[in-house]
Amino acid sequence: MFPLPHFTNPPETLTLDVWVSDPALTPDLAGFLDATAYVPARVGRGTLSVRPPSGLDDDLARVELDIYLRLWRRRHPSETAEIVP
């Protein structure tokens, strides 16, 4: 298993924190998001910081990421993954 990257964003770059109910599934969610245009990085136990594609409106990025999280939860129905407010 490869470690998840850590990245530093300029202050104007949106990142969305995502909480995963089972920290052991954090790499699985990161791998799922790797198949999209979103870039995940581990920031804590059970938490990812996710960078949306550049140029995407902040509100649209939240909506789109939420859709991806819903799809991931379909694969793991007993688990939760959600954007931290």
Secondary structure, DSSP 8 states (H G I E B T S, - for coil): ----------TTS--EEEEESSGGGHHHHHHHHHTTT-EEEEEETTEEEEE--TT--HHHHHHHHHHHHHHHHHHSTT--EEE--
